[in-house]
Amino acid sequence: MRTVEELATAGAVARGAEARRLVEALAADDRAGAPPDNHPATPAGKPAGSAHATAAAAAPAEDGSAQVTVRGAVLLHVSGASALDEERRAALPRDLRAAVDEPRVRVGAELVRLLREGHVRWRALAAGVALAAVGTVVEALLFRALFDRVARGLFGVVVALLAALLALELPLAWGLRRAGAAIEEKFRDLFMRKIPRLGDRYFQSRPVSDMAERAHLVHKLRALPTLAGDILRTALEIVVIAIALCWLDPRGAILAIALAAAMLAIPLLAEPAVAERDLRMRNHAGALGAVLSRRAAGAGDDPDARRGARARARAPGSAA
């Protein structure tokens, strides 16, 4: 019922007769393909009963107590967390203690460090982006004045400004691309140095498809400086235009400031929600990739077969 309800909410199944037929078909599949709880064909630890249920009765434990097999995602909610004292910290396993003692990573500082190691003059790039943003606003004002009235020498000023902006944009675009290449190169170097020092527990705690996707997406770091430059340029243009509107029409300064603040604040406030949904989509895609890879390898739901397929995928010279 929950599956059909989710499909109907997403618009994949029409409510009414179509949803009812789907429920009946799923129930018929369960009755035809699921053996009873005490059937000898039911392996120990396998869920008996509905093939679509998230929880089902399992084989009793050694002491005879009843057990339940649960499959699906496990959601943990932690509340009231407190810092560990020295005694409890010392009792943790070495891997967990290293994770607890590891300082929090500052992404901005790490990016600046990578840029410095790549000999990238990021301050000059930031100043160039600021000049380009101001030049774009001045260009718009000059074009407006050029269309309003033809003043002697104004056309020459516009041409000189366009030439100056072109002379600024070309090295600026090259510098941003070079900064992106430096970040990607340094990150790949650090990644290759870190991989051999990671324990097996780290790899066992994450799907292979998720780690492969993250490794394949490293090339997107190359576009990070260009994206940051576009964001900075847009923000500066909004600020400069707001200041110009306040100077031209002081009575409308409050409205101009409010609109500028809204244009800057709305994307920042919406970013956590967008990032959360993007993360959920990536996790879902990674899980689907893992399922499809197991089916392609013929592993099915057998743990031993899954381990064998994973070992074949990691073996040198494999088809992967």
KOLRO-866046 format. One record per atom (N, C-alpha, C): x, y, z; residue in one letter. Coordinates in steps of 0.05 Angstrom, whole numbers, padded with zeros to 5 digits, always signed. Layout:
XYZa...
//
This chain:
+00017-00024+00000m+00000+00000+00000m+00017+00025+00000m+00038+00025+00016r+00056+00048+00017r+00069+00053-00010r+00078+00031-00023t+00090+00034-00049t+00071+00047-00070t+00047+00037-00070v+00027+00047-00090v+00020+00076-00083v+00019+00082-00057e+00013+00110-00049e+00035+00129-00058e+00060+00121-00055e+00082+00138-00064e+00081+00141-00095e+00075+00119-00109l+00074+00121-00138l+00051+00140-00147l+00028+00138-00132a+00006+00155-00139a+00012+00184-00133a+00025+00189-00111t+00033+00217-00104t+00052+00229-00125t+00070+00212-00135a+00089+00221-00155a+00077+00223-00183a+00052+00214-00186g+00039+00215-00212g+00046+00192-00231g+00060+00172-00220a+00066+00149-00237a+00043+00130-00241a+00024+00130-00222v+00001+00113-00223v-00024+00130-00218v-00045+00125-00233a-00070+00140-00229a-00085+00128-00205a-00096+00145-00189r-00112+00136-00167r-00138+00124-00177r-00148+00105-00161g-00173+00092-00169g-00169+00064-00179g-00180+00057-00202a-00179+00030-00212a-00150+00021-00218a-00134+00038-00230e-00107+00031-00236e-00090+00025-00211e-00093+00041-00191a-00079+00036-00166a-00089+00010-00153a-00115+00005-00154r-00126-00019-00142r-00115-00044-00156r-00113-00043-00183r-00103-00066-00198r-00073-00070-00191r-00058-00049-00187l-00030-00052-00180l-00027-00065-00153l-00044-00057-00133v-00043-00069-00107v-00050-00099-00109v-00070-00105-00124e-00078-00134-00127e-00056-00150-00140e-00042-00138-00161a-00021-00152-00174a+00003-00157-00156a+00010-00137-00140l+00032-00140-00121l+00025-00161-00100l+00000-00161-00090a-00008-00180-00070a-00008-00208-00082a-00016-00211-00107a-00016-00238-00120a+00013-00248-00123a+00031-00230-00130d+00059-00238-00132d+00070-00247-00105d+00063-00234-00084d+00072-00242-00057d+00061-00269-00050d+00035-00274-00055r+00023-00300-00048r+00035-00322-00065r+00042-00316-00090a+00053-00337-00107a+00082-00343-00103a+00098-00322-00095g+00127-00326-00093g+00138-00328-00066g+00123-00323-00045a+00134-00323-00017a+00125-00349-00003a+00144-00366+00006p+00137-00390+00020p+00128-00383+00048p+00115-00401+00062p+00107-00396+00090p+00131-00394+00108p+00126-00385+00132d+00149-00380+00151d+00163-00406+00158d+00149-00428+00160n+00162-00453+00168n+00169-00470+00144n+00169-00459+00120h+00175-00475+00096h+00205-00479+00095h+00214-00504+00088p+00243-00509+00087p+00258-00493+00066p+00243-00482+00046a+00256-00466+00025a+00263-00438+00034a+00253-00431+00058t+00259-00404+00068t+00286-00404+00082t+00307-00392+00071p+00333-00393+00084p+00333-00377+00110p+00351-00384+00127a+00354-00370+00152a+00363-00341+00147a+00351-00322+00160g+00358-00294+00156g+00345-00281+00133g+00329-00296+00116k+00315-00284+00094k+00287-00277+00103k+00276-00254+00093p+00250-00247+00102p+00229-00265+00089p+00211-00275+00105a+00189-00292+00095a+00164-00275+00093a+00146-00283+00076g+00122-00267+00072g+00123-00249+00049g+00114-00225+00052s+00113-00206+00030s+00140-00199+00019s+00143-00201-00008a+00168-00193-00020a+00172-00163-00021a+00151-00148-00016h+00152-00118-00017h+00151-00106+00011h+00150-00122+00032a+00149-00112+00059a+00176-00103+00069a+00178-00082+00085t+00203-00073+00096t+00211-00088+00121t+00192-00102+00133a+00197-00118+00157a+00181-00144+00155a+00194-00166+00163a+00180-00192+00162a+00192-00210+00184a+00177-00230+00191a+00186-00249+00211a+00211-00264+00201a+00230-00269+00219a+00254-00283+00212a+00256-00308+00229a+00277-00324+00224a+00281-00348+00239a+00287-00341+00268a+00277-00357+00287p+00283-00351+00316p+00312-00351+00322p+00320-00337+00343a+00348-00337+00351a+00355-00363+00365a+00380-00365+00372e+00390-00390+00385e+00376-00395+00412e+00368-00374+00426d+00355-00377+00451d+00324-00380+00448d+00315-00381+00423g+00286-00384+00418g+00270-00358+00416g+00283-00336+00421s+00268-00310+00420s+00262-00303+00391s+00240-00289+00387a+00231-00282+00361a+00248-00260+00349a+00252-00261+00323q+00268-00241+00309q+00252-00230+00285q+00260-00206+00277v+00248-00192+00254v+00270-00184+00235v+00265-00189+00210t+00284-00180+00189t+00274-00154+00177t+00291-00133+00178v+00285-00107+00167v+00303-00101+00144v+00292-00091+00122r+00308-00084+00099r+00300-00056+00090r+00319-00043+00078g+00314-00015+00070g+00334+00003+00083g+00329+00029+00081a+00347+00049+00093a+00341+00051+00123a+00362+00056+00138v+00360+00060+00167v+00365+00089+00173v+00346+00103+00185l+00348+00131+00191l+00354+00134+00221l+00376+00147+00227l+00384+00152+00255l+00380+00181+00262l+00369+00186+00286h+00366+00213+00296h+00379+00215+00323h+00399+00232+00325v+00415+00234+00350v+00407+00260+00363v+00400+00259+00389s+00394+00283+00404s+00408+00282+00431s+00414+00305+00442g+00427+00306+00468g+00456+00297+00467g+00470+00300+00445a+00497+00292+00443a+00515+00310+00460a+00534+00299+00473s+00553+00314+00490s+00581+00305+00484s+00600+00322+00491a+00628+00317+00486a+00638+00293+00503a+00656+00277+00491l+00667+00254+00505l+00689+00263+00524l+00689+00251+00548d+00711+00256+00566d+00735+00240+00558d+00757+00243+00572e+00782+00230+00564e+00780+00200+00567e+00766+00190+00588e+00763+00161+00592e+00747+00148+00569e+00725+00160+00562r+00709+00149+00541r+00722+00152+00514r+00737+00174+00510r+00751+00177+00485r+00773+00156+00482r+00787+00150+00504a+00808+00130+00502a+00797+00102+00497a+00772+00097+00505a+00760+00070+00501a+00750+00066+00472a+00750+00086+00456l+00741+00083+00428l+00761+00068+00412l+00752+00054+00391p+00772+00042+00372p+00789+00063+00359p+00812+00054+00349r+00831+00073+00338r+00820+00089+00315r+00805+00076+00297d+00793+00090+00274d+00773+00111+00283d+00756+00104+00302l+00736+00123+00311l+00748+00146+00327l+00769+00139+00343r+00782+00160+00358r+00796+00180+00339r+00807+00170+00317a+00820+00188+00298a+00799+00206+00285a+00775+00195+00279a+00754+00211+00267a+00743+00232+00287a+00742+00225+00313v+00733+00244+00333v+00753+00266+00337v+00778+00259+00338d+00799+00279+00343d+00807+00296+00319d+00797+00288+00295e+00805+00302+00271e+00792+00330+00272e+00808+00351+00267p+00797+00379+00267p+00778+00383+00244p+00760+00401+00248r+00740+00407+00227r+00753+00420+00203r+00745+00410+00180v+00757+00420+00155v+00745+00447+00148v+00761+00466+00142r+00752+00493+00133r+00756+00494+00103r+00734+00492+00089v+00735+00489+00059v+00749+00514+00047v+00741+00537+00056g+00753+00562+00045g+00783+00563+00049g+00792+00556+00073a+00821+00557+00078a+00835+00536+00061a+00823+00513+00057e+00836+00492+00041e+00838+00501+00012e+00817+00514+00002l+00818+00524-00026l+00840+00545-00030l+00842+00563-00010v+00863+00584-00012v+00890+00571-00011v+00893+00550+00006r+00919+00536+00008r+00926+00522-00019r+00906+00509-00031l+00911+00497-00057l+00919+00517-00078l+00906+00540-00077l+00913+00561-00097l+00941+00572-00092l+00949+00574-00067r+00976+00584-00061r+00997+00563-00070r+00991+00537-00065e+01010+00517-00074e+01011+00515-00104e+00989+00523-00117g+00990+00523-00146g+01001+00549-00158g+01010+00567-00141h+01022+00593-00149h+01002+00609-00165h+00977+00610-00155v+00956+00625-00167v+00952+00651-00152v+00952+00674-00165r+00947+00699-00152r+00917+00705-00150r+00905+00693-00129w+00876+00694-00127w+00867+00723-00120w+00884+00738-00105r+00876+00766-00099r+00874+00783-00125r+00893+00779-00143a+00892+00793-00168a+00868+00785-00185a+00861+00759-00184l+00837+00750-00198l+00812+00762-00186l+00811+00764-00160a+00787+00777-00147a+00785+00806-00154a+00808+00820-00155a+00808+00848-00162a+00799+00851-00192a+00808+00833-00209g+00800+00834-00237g+00770+00830-00241g+00759+00811-00225v+00730+00806-00227v+00715+00831-00218v+00725+00844-00196a+00711+00868-00187a+00713+00891-00208a+00736+00894-00220l+00738+00915-00241l+00720+00908-00265l+00718+00883-00272a+00700+00876-00294a+00671+00881-00288a+00663+00876-00262a+00635+00881-00255a+00629+00911-00256a+00648+00928-00245v+00643+00957-00246v+00644+00966-00275v+00662+00955-00291g+00663+00964-00319g+00637+00957-00334g+00625+00935-00328t+00599+00927-00341t+00578+00948-00335t+00576+00957-00309v+00556+00976-00302v+00562+01003-00316v+00587+01011-00316v+00594+01036-00329v+00588+01035-00359v+00593+01011-00371e+00587+01008-00399e+00557+01012-00405e+00540+01001-00387a+00511+01004-00391a+00503+01034-00389a+00516+01048-00370l+00509+01077-00367l+00518+01093-00392l+00542+01086-00403l+00551+01100-00426l+00534+01094-00451l+00525+01070-00454f+00507+01063-00476f+00481+01078-00473f+00471+01080-00448r+00446+01095-00444r+00450+01125-00452r+00472+01137-00444a+00477+01164-00451a+00482+01167-00481a+00493+01147-00494l+00498+01148-00523l+00472+01148-00538l+00452+01133-00529f+00426+01132-00542f+00409+01156-00536f+00413+01168-00513d+00397+01192-00506d+00406+01216-00523d+00431+01221-00524r+00441+01244-00540r+00469+01237-00550r+00475+01247-00573v+00501+01242-00585v+00520+01264-00577v+00537+01259-00559a+00556+01279-00550a+00583+01275-00564a+00597+01296-00568r+00623+01295-00581r+00643+01280-00563r+00655+01260-00574g+00675+01245-00559g+00663+01222-00543g+00637+01221-00540l+00625+01199-00523l+00629+01172-00537l+00626+01172-00564f+00630+01146-00578f+00658+01136-00575f+00677+01154-00575g+00705+01145-00571g+00709+01134-00543g+00696+01146-00523v+00698+01135-00495v+00687+01107-00493v+00664+01103-00507v+00651+01076-00506v+00670+01056-00519v+00682+01063-00542v+00700+01044-00556v+00724+01038-00538v+00735+01059-00526a+00758+01055-00508a+00751+01037-00484a+00727+01041-00473l+00719+01024-00451l+00715+00995-00459l+00704+00991-00483l+00700+00964-00493l+00727+00950-00497l+00746+00965-00508a+00773+00954-00512a+00786+00947-00486a+00783+00964-00466a+00794+00959-00440a+00782+00935-00426a+00755+00932-00429l+00742+00909-00417l+00751+00883-00431l+00754+00884-00458l+00764+00861-00472l+00792+00854-00463l+00809+00874-00460a+00836+00869-00450a+00837+00858-00422a+00816+00864-00406l+00814+00853-00379l+00802+00825-00379l+00782+00821-00395e+00768+00795-00395e+00785+00772-00404e+00801+00776-00424l+00817+00754-00435l+00837+00742-00415l+00854+00759-00402p+00872+00747-00382p+00857+00738-00357p+00834+00750-00351l+00819+00742-00328l+00807+00714-00332l+00795+00709-00356a+00785+00682-00362a+00807+00661-00362a+00830+00668-00373w+00853+00650-00373w+00862+00644-00344w+00863+00665-00328g+00872+00661-00300g+00853+00644-00284g+00827+00647-00288l+00807+00631-00274l+00809+00602-00283l+00813+00597-00309r+00816+00569-00318r+00842+00557-00307r+00863+00573-00305r+00888+00562-00294r+00885+00556-00264r+00870+00573-00250a+00865+00568-00222a+00849+00542-00218a+00829+00538-00235g+00814+00513-00234g+00831+00488-00239g+00848+00490-00259a+00866+00467-00264a+00885+00462-00241a+00895+00484-00228a+00913+00480-00205a+00898+00467-00182a+00873+00475-00177i+00858+00463-00155i+00854+00433-00161i+00846+00426-00185e+00841+00398-00192e+00867+00382-00189e+00889+00393-00199e+00914+00378-00198e+00923+00373-00169e+00921+00393-00152k+00929+00390-00124k+00910+00371-00110k+00885+00373-00116f+00865+00355-00102f+00870+00326-00110f+00875+00321-00136r+00880+00293-00144r+00906+00283-00131r+00926+00300-00128d+00951+00291-00115d+00945+00284-00086d+00930+00301-00072l+00923+00294-00044l+00906+00269-00042l+00888+00266-00061f+00870+00242-00061f+00887+00217-00065f+00906+00217-00083m+00922+00193-00088m+00940+00187-00064m+00948+00207-00050r+00965+00203-00026r+00948+00193-00002r+00922+00200-00002k+00905+00193+00021k+00894+00165+00018k+00888+00156-00006i+00875+00130-00010i+00891+00107+00002i+00917+00105-00001p+00931+00082+00011p+00931+00081+00041p+00925+00104+00054r+00925+00105+00084r+00898+00100+00096r+00877+00097+00079l+00851+00091+00089l+00847+00061+00095l+00833+00055+00117g+00828+00028+00124g+00805+00016+00109g+00802-00011+00112d+00781-00025+00098d+00753-00016+00109d+00752-00008+00134r+00726+00000+00145r+00714+00023+00130r+00731+00042+00121y+00721+00065+00106y+00708+00056+00080y+00720+00037+00065f+00709+00028+00040f+00685+00011+00044f+00684-00004+00066q+00661-00021+00071q+00636-00005+00080q+00640+00019+00090s+00618+00036+00099s+00605+00052+00077s+00615+00050+00053r+00604+00066+00031r+00600+00049+00006r+00579+00054-00009p+00575+00038-00034p+00597+00044-00054p+00604+00023-00068v+00625+00026-00088v+00616+00046-00110v+00591+00045-00117s+00581+00064-00138s+00583+00093-00128s+00579+00098-00102d+00581+00125-00092d+00609+00135-00093d+00628+00118-00085m+00656+00126-00086m+00666+00130-00115m+00656+00113-00133a+00664+00116-00161a+00653+00142-00173a+00628+00149-00165e+00616+00174-00175e+00632+00198-00165e+00639+00197-00140r+00654+00220-00129r+00681+00223-00142r+00694+00200-00148a+00720+00202-00162a+00717+00212-00191a+00695+00205-00204h+00691+00214-00231h+00683+00243-00233h+00672+00254-00211l+00663+00282-00211l+00685+00302-00202l+00709+00292-00198v+00731+00310-00189v+00736+00331-00210v+00732+00325-00235h+00738+00344-00256h+00721+00369-00254h+00699+00368-00239k+00682+00392-00236k+00696+00414-00220k+00716+00406-00204l+00732+00426-00190l+00745+00446-00209l+00749+00438-00233r+00762+00455-00253r+00745+00481-00258r+00719+00478-00256a+00701+00501-00261a+00695+00517-00236a+00706+00510-00213l+00699+00524-00188l+00708+00553-00189l+00733+00560-00197p+00740+00589-00197p+00723+00605-00216p+00717+00593-00240t+00700+00608-00259t+00672+00613-00247t+00661+00593-00234l+00635+00596-00221l+00636+00617-00198l+00657+00616-00182a+00661+00635-00161a+00663+00664-00172a+00678+00666-00195g+00680+00692-00207g+00654+00703-00218g+00637+00685-00229d+00611+00694-00239d+00593+00703-00215d+00594+00688-00193i+00578+00695-00170i+00587+00722-00159i+00614+00726-00156l+00624+00751-00146l+00617+00774-00164l+00619+00770-00190r+00613+00791-00209r+00584+00799-00208r+00566+00779-00207t+00537+00785-00205t+00530+00800-00179t+00542+00792-00157a+00537+00805-00132a+00547+00834-00132a+00571+00839-00143l+00581+00866-00145l+00564+00883-00164l+00555+00872-00185e+00538+00888-00203e+00512+00896-00189e+00501+00878-00174i+00476+00885-00159i+00482+00907-00139i+00504+00906-00125v+00511+00926-00105v+00516+00953-00119v+00532+00953-00141v+00538+00978-00155v+00513+00991-00166v+00495+00974-00178i+00470+00985-00189i+00453+00997-00166i+00452+00983-00143a+00436+00994-00121a+00447+01020-00111a+00474+01022-00110i+00486+01048-00101i+00480+01070-00121i+00481+01063-00147a+00476+01083-00168a+00446+01093-00166a+00428+01074-00162l+00400+01081-00159l+00395+01099-00135l+00408+01093-00113c+00406+01110-00089c+00417+01138-00094c+00438+01140-00110w+00450+01166-00115w+00432+01182-00135w+00421+01168-00155l+00404+01182-00174l+00377+01190-00163l+00365+01173-00146d+00339+01178-00135d+00339+01172-00106d+00347+01191-00089p+00348+01186-00060p+00322+01177-00048p+00299+01187-00059r+00273+01179-00048r+00267+01150-00051r+00278+01137-00071g+00274+01108-00075g+00297+01091-00065g+00313+01103-00047a+00336+01088-00037a+00328+01063-00021a+00306+01066-00005i+00298+01043+00011i+00289+01020-00006i+00274+01026-00027l+00264+01005-00045l+00288+00992-00060l+00307+01008-00069a+00330+00997-00083a+00347+00979-00065a+00351+00988-00040i+00366+00972-00021i+00351+00946-00014i+00325+00948-00011a+00309+00924-00005a+00310+00904-00028a+00308+00913-00052l+00309+00895-00075l+00336+00883-00078l+00357+00899-00074a+00384+00888-00076a+00389+00867-00054a+00380+00872-00030a+00383+00853-00008a+00368+00827-00014a+00344+00830-00025a+00328+00806-00032a+00342+00789-00053a+00353+00803-00074m+00367+00788-00095m+00392+00774-00085m+00404+00785-00064l+00428+00771-00053l+00421+00750-00033l+00399+00755-00017a+00393+00737+00005a+00378+00712-00003a+00360+00715-00023i+00343+00692-00031i+00359+00669-00040i+00379+00672-00058p+00395+00649-00066p+00411+00637-00043p+00421+00654-00025l+00436+00643-00002l+00417+00627+00017l+00393+00637+00021l+00374+00622+00039l+00364+00597+00026l+00362+00596-00001a+00351+00573-00014a+00373+00552-00019a+00398+00559-00016e+00420+00540-00022e+00419+00515-00005e+00415+00517+00022p+00415+00492+00038p+00393+00472+00029p+00369+00482+00022a+00348+00464+00013a+00355+00452-00013a+00366+00467-00032v+00374+00456-00058v+00396+00436-00054v+00416+00442-00037a+00438+00423-00032a+00428+00397-00020a+00408+00399-00001e+00397+00375+00011e+00384+00357-00009e+00368+00369-00026r+00354+00353-00047r+00373+00342-00067r+00394+00357-00073d+00415+00346-00092d+00429+00323-00079d+00435+00324-00053l+00448+00302-00039l+00430+00277-00039l+00404+00281-00034r+00386+00259-00034r+00384+00246-00061r+00384+00262-00082m+00384+00251-00109m+00409+00236-00115m+00432+00246-00107r+00458+00232-00111r+00459+00206-00096r+00449+00206-00071n+00449+00181-00056n+00430+00160-00069n+00407+00170-00078h+00388+00151-00091h+00400+00140-00117h+00413+00158-00132a+00426+00148-00157a+00448+00129-00151a+00464+00134-00130g+00485+00115-00122g+00474+00088-00114g+00452+00088-00099a+00440+00063-00091a+00429+00047-00115a+00416+00062-00133l+00406+00049-00157l+00429+00038-00174l+00451+00052-00175g+00474+00042-00190g+00486+00017-00178g+00486+00015-00151a+00495-00009-00138a+00477-00033-00144a+00451-00028-00143v+00432-00050-00149v+00435-00059-00177v+00437-00041-00196l+00440-00048-00224l+00466-00063-00229l+00487-00055-00216s+00513-00068-00220s+00512-00097-00209s+00498-00101-00186r+00495-00128-00176r+00479-00145-00194r+00457-00134-00205r+00441-00150-00223r+00456-00156-00249r+00472-00137-00258a+00487-00142-00283a+00508-00164-00278a+00519-00165-00254a+00538-00186-00247a+00526-00213-00240a+00499-00213-00239g+00485-00238-00232g+00487-00245-00203g+00491-00225-00186a+00495-00231-00157a+00468-00234-00143a+00447-00219-00152g+00422-00222-00138g+00423-00211-00110g+00410-00225-00091d+00409-00217-00064d+00427-00234-00046d+00443-00252-00058d+00460-00270-00042d+00484-00254-00032d+00490-00253-00006p+00513-00237+00003p+00539-00248-00008p+00542-00275-00009d+00567-00287-00020d+00570-00279-00049d+00549-00280-00065a+00551-00272-00093a+00557-00242-00096a+00546-00225-00078r+00553-00197-00079r+00582-00192-00073r+00593-00206-00053r+00621-00203-00047r+00638-00212-00070r+00630-00234-00083g+00645-00244-00106g+00644-00224-00129g+00621-00212-00134a+00619-00192-00156a+00635-00168-00149a+00635-00160-00124r+00652-00137-00116r+00681-00142-00120r+00689-00167-00113a+00718-00174-00116a+00725-00174-00145a+00707-00184-00162r+00713-00185-00191r+00715-00156-00202r+00698-00138-00192a+00698-00110-00201a+00724-00096-00193a+00735-00104-00170r+00759-00091-00160r+00785-00103-00171r+00782-00127-00183a+00806-00141-00192a+00819-00126-00215a+00846-00127-00217p+00859-00113-00239p+00851-00126-00266p+00848-00109-00286g+00841-00119-00312g+00812-00127-00315g+00794-00119-00296s+00766-00126-00298s+00753-00108-00319s+00728-00117-00326a+00713-00102-00346a+00706-00074-00337a+00704-00070-00310a+00697-00043-00300a+00717-00023-00308a
//
